[in-house]
Amino acid sequence: ETDTVIGRYNAAAPPTERICAGQRIVAVDGHVGAQEMSQALIDGPSEVVVRWPKIIHVTLRKANSTLGVAIARFENGVSFLTVARVHANGAADVAGADIQAGDHITAVNGIRGRRQVLLDALRDSEEPTLTLER
């Protein structure tokens, strides 16, 4: 696909420097903010830093019907939830779970999908297994 910014970048990049599905773009020409990276890609970058995410599986038991994590808002159209913060003394904190602010929840009990699908799966499970990407 050459009708997207990534597609145009990949069309011009050597095979070993192309961006692959599943990789995360972490910097473009030294920029790390989403808007700045997008603009740098449009302008024709000289350096793109990508990495494969770390995959973590965590099973938690809800305490008082909550996992003890806050989910970031305003992520319409994405297939993950972003952990905004882990509440002190919440279920995730007390369990010593490897969950951090900024982690992406990409599946709940093996269920993948858009934001609402993941939220519904979290709501419906007392002991969800989360697939996180960091």
Contacts in CASP RR format, 6 or more apart in sequence:
PFRMAT RR
TARGET T0000
AUTHOR 0000-0000-0000
METHOD contacts of the structure
MODEL  1
ETDTVIGRYNAAAPPTERICAGQRIVAVDGHVGAQEMSQALIDGPSEVVV
RWPKIIHVTLRKANSTLGVAIARFENGVSFLTVARVHANGAADVAGADIQ
AGDHITAVNGIRGRRQVLLDALRDSEEPTLTLER
1 7 0 8 1.000
2 8 0 8 1.000
2 11 0 8 1.000
5 38 0 8 1.000
5 41 0 8 1.000
5 42 0 8 1.000
6 19 0 8 1.000
6 41 0 8 1.000
9 18 0 8 1.000
9 19 0 8 1.000
9 41 0 8 1.000
9 44 0 8 1.000
9 45 0 8 1.000
9 48 0 8 1.000
10 18 0 8 1.000
10 19 0 8 1.000
13 19 0 8 1.000
17 48 0 8 1.000
19 25 0 8 1.000
19 48 0 8 1.000
19 50 0 8 1.000
20 50 0 8 1.000
22 52 0 8 1.000
22 53 0 8 1.000
23 50 0 8 1.000
23 51 0 8 1.000
23 52 0 8 1.000
24 50 0 8 1.000
24 51 0 8 1.000
24 52 0 8 1.000
24 53 0 8 1.000
25 37 0 8 1.000
25 41 0 8 1.000
25 48 0 8 1.000
25 49 0 8 1.000
25 50 0 8 1.000
26 32 0 8 1.000
26 49 0 8 1.000
26 50 0 8 1.000
26 51 0 8 1.000
27 37 0 8 1.000
27 47 0 8 1.000
27 48 0 8 1.000
27 49 0 8 1.000
28 36 0 8 1.000
28 37 0 8 1.000
28 40 0 8 1.000
28 41 0 8 1.000
28 45 0 8 1.000
28 47 0 8 1.000
28 48 0 8 1.000
28 49 0 8 1.000
29 40 0 8 1.000
29 45 0 8 1.000
29 46 0 8 1.000
29 47 0 8 1.000
29 48 0 8 1.000
30 40 0 8 1.000
30 47 0 8 1.000
30 49 0 8 1.000
31 37 0 8 1.000
31 39 0 8 1.000
31 40 0 8 1.000
41 48 0 8 1.000
53 104 0 8 1.000
53 133 0 8 1.000
53 134 0 8 1.000
54 133 0 8 1.000
54 134 0 8 1.000
55 131 0 8 1.000
55 132 0 8 1.000
55 133 0 8 1.000
56 98 0 8 1.000
56 99 0 8 1.000
56 103 0 8 1.000
56 131 0 8 1.000
56 132 0 8 1.000
56 133 0 8 1.000
56 134 0 8 1.000
57 129 0 8 1.000
57 130 0 8 1.000
57 131 0 8 1.000
57 132 0 8 1.000
58 92 0 8 1.000
58 97 0 8 1.000
58 98 0 8 1.000
58 99 0 8 1.000
58 129 0 8 1.000
58 130 0 8 1.000
58 132 0 8 1.000
59 127 0 8 1.000
59 128 0 8 1.000
59 129 0 8 1.000
59 130 0 8 1.000
60 67 0 8 1.000
60 91 0 8 1.000
60 92 0 8 1.000
60 95 0 8 1.000
60 97 0 8 1.000
60 127 0 8 1.000
60 128 0 8 1.000
60 130 0 8 1.000
61 91 0 8 1.000
61 95 0 8 1.000
61 126 0 8 1.000
61 127 0 8 1.000
62 91 0 8 1.000
62 126 0 8 1.000
62 127 0 8 1.000
62 128 0 8 1.000
63 90 0 8 1.000
63 91 0 8 1.000
63 94 0 8 1.000
66 90 0 8 1.000
66 91 0 8 1.000
67 90 0 8 1.000
67 91 0 8 1.000
67 92 0 8 1.000
67 122 0 8 1.000
67 128 0 8 1.000
68 86 0 8 1.000
68 87 0 8 1.000
68 90 0 8 1.000
68 91 0 8 1.000
68 92 0 8 1.000
68 93 0 8 1.000
69 83 0 8 1.000
69 84 0 8 1.000
69 85 0 8 1.000
69 86 0 8 1.000
69 87 0 8 1.000
69 92 0 8 1.000
69 99 0 8 1.000
70 83 0 8 1.000
70 84 0 8 1.000
70 85 0 8 1.000
70 86 0 8 1.000
70 87 0 8 1.000
71 81 0 8 1.000
71 82 0 8 1.000
71 83 0 8 1.000
71 84 0 8 1.000
71 105 0 8 1.000
71 119 0 8 1.000
72 81 0 8 1.000
72 82 0 8 1.000
72 83 0 8 1.000
72 84 0 8 1.000
72 102 0 8 1.000
75 81 0 8 1.000
75 82 0 8 1.000
75 115 0 8 1.000
76 115 0 8 1.000
77 114 0 8 1.000
77 115 0 8 1.000
78 114 0 8 1.000
78 115 0 8 1.000
79 106 0 8 1.000
79 112 0 8 1.000
79 113 0 8 1.000
79 114 0 8 1.000
79 115 0 8 1.000
80 104 0 8 1.000
80 105 0 8 1.000
80 106 0 8 1.000
80 115 0 8 1.000
80 118 0 8 1.000
80 133 0 8 1.000
81 104 0 8 1.000
81 105 0 8 1.000
81 115 0 8 1.000
81 118 0 8 1.000
81 119 0 8 1.000
81 122 0 8 1.000
82 102 0 8 1.000
82 103 0 8 1.000
82 104 0 8 1.000
82 105 0 8 1.000
83 99 0 8 1.000
83 100 0 8 1.000
83 101 0 8 1.000
83 102 0 8 1.000
83 103 0 8 1.000
83 104 0 8 1.000
83 105 0 8 1.000
83 132 0 8 1.000
84 101 0 8 1.000
84 102 0 8 1.000
85 101 0 8 1.000
86 92 0 8 1.000
86 93 0 8 1.000
86 99 0 8 1.000
86 100 0 8 1.000
86 101 0 8 1.000
87 93 0 8 1.000
92 99 0 8 1.000
98 132 0 8 1.000
99 130 0 8 1.000
99 132 0 8 1.000
100 134 0 8 1.000
102 134 0 8 1.000
103 132 0 8 1.000
103 133 0 8 1.000
103 134 0 8 1.000
104 132 0 8 1.000
104 133 0 8 1.000
104 134 0 8 1.000
105 118 0 8 1.000
105 122 0 8 1.000
105 130 0 8 1.000
105 131 0 8 1.000
105 132 0 8 1.000
106 112 0 8 1.000
106 131 0 8 1.000
106 132 0 8 1.000
106 133 0 8 1.000
107 118 0 8 1.000
107 130 0 8 1.000
107 131 0 8 1.000
108 118 0 8 1.000
108 121 0 8 1.000
108 122 0 8 1.000
108 125 0 8 1.000
108 128 0 8 1.000
108 129 0 8 1.000
108 130 0 8 1.000
108 131 0 8 1.000
109 121 0 8 1.000
109 125 0 8 1.000
109 128 0 8 1.000
109 129 0 8 1.000
110 129 0 8 1.000
110 131 0 8 1.000
111 117 0 8 1.000
111 118 0 8 1.000
111 121 0 8 1.000
112 118 0 8 1.000
121 128 0 8 1.000
122 128 0 8 1.000
END
